[in-house]
Amino acid sequence: MTEIPPILTVRNLTVVFPDNNDGLRALEDVSFEVCPQEFICVLGPSGSGKTTLLRVLAGLYSPTTGEVEFGNGRTPRIGMVFQQSNLMPWRTAIDNIMLPLELKNADRVTARARAQELIDLVGLTGFESALPRDLSGGMAQRVAIARALIHDPDLLLLDEPFGSLDALTRERMWMELSRIWQARQPALGSPGKTVVMVTHSIEESLLLADRVLVLTQRPGHIRLDLEVDLPRPRKEEMRYTTHFGKLAKKLKDAIG
């Protein structure tokens, strides 16, 4: 059986930001691989460099040393969702989703049909004409996820997308994101989605991820790379199982 090469390889990544002293070391000697269609969560305390790592993967920051290599030798199509939905307030939900294709001068009829498919996928059917001010926080984040998916990215980067939501909405969105990710997995040979997600939540990481990378305090480096061997589809009730508790303790101990 042929081994599938990683879609993403990070080698000895160090990021130092200039300051008035010797520089602020955000990340130091970070190395890991991500396989195609894998869901990775990056967990760690505030200031551990999680968002910096995500921005390096997105090409928004350059490494000070080390490298980020993509498996096919080209930079993949990347979608990114931030903690805030960052929707344009004057555009409807479907028009916000269509925006990336409009910027590429895609045919409007085709773009709208694609946006409607994603509206249905993220559970917003009937809200196509709603403005952001009329959407709840969770609904706005669904629009942001759909917008990130519309250009069919190879790699989806999520920076605490539910961090600003209330606890009950956040828990519902965990299950929704898991459903959306699984719905985008290979069908009839089409490529699935690879996800790297930053989070502060141990529960969130265990309910969503195939693997969890735990970063230390700044400068962040990987203290633990934990495989999450919970069956899919994941259910909220898993949080109360003995095995879930053992995995959570490993992550908590690694965070310190």
Buried (B, 14 or more C-beta within 10 A) or exposed (E): EEEEEBBBBBBEBBBBEEEEEEEEBBBBBBEBBBBBBBBBBBBBBEBBBBBBBBBBBBEEBEBBEBEBEBBEEEEBEBBBBBBBBEBEEEBBBBBBBBBBBEEEEBEEEEBBEBBBEBBEBBBBEEBBEBBBEEBEBBBBBBBBBBBBBBBEBBBBBBBBBBBBBEEEBBBBBBBBBBBBBBEBEEEEEEBBBBBBBBBBBBBBBBBBBBBBBBBBBBBBBBBBBBEBEBEEEBEEEBBEEEEBEEBBEBBEEBBE
